[in-house]
Amino acid sequence: MLSLDATIKDIEQEKDRFHAYAEVVIPGDEDGIDQVELDLDNLGGRLYAEPLLHPAAGLHRLTISGAGIAPFRIGDQILVRCFSTNEIPD
């Protein structure tokens, strides 16, 4: 598993929900990355972010959604976990 950081770039706050966007750069020197996911476990609340499957090297934007007020601010960093095929969690 490879660990990277994603940076929160935008937050759209609604009355009782939010949508946020984080950017991560997948390095070109890493072969075999089959899944990339944000580590949202330590942020509390009900959060969801779709994993990236078979991402190419370069800049990627991930969408995070959840109930209530966003537990982070623009510029904050979130851990990203990158998995090869044999490491993908169930």
C-alpha positions, 0 to 999 in steps of 0.5 A: 500500500502506498500513502499519499495526501489529498488537499481539500480544494472546495466545499459546498455547504448546504443546510444539512449536507455538504459536498467537497472536492479533494485533489491528489496527484498519483505519481508516474513512477508507481506501477500497478495502482488499481484502487485509490481511496480517501481515508475518512475513518478518522473524520467522524460522521457519515462521509462517503467518497467514491474510490478511483479505479485504475487511475492513470498518473497525474492529478485527480479530483475526488468528491466527498459528501456527507451529512451536517457540516464538513469536518474539514476546511479548504487546504486541509489534507486527507490521507489517501490509500493506494492499493495494488490488485492483491491489496484491495480491501474487502 
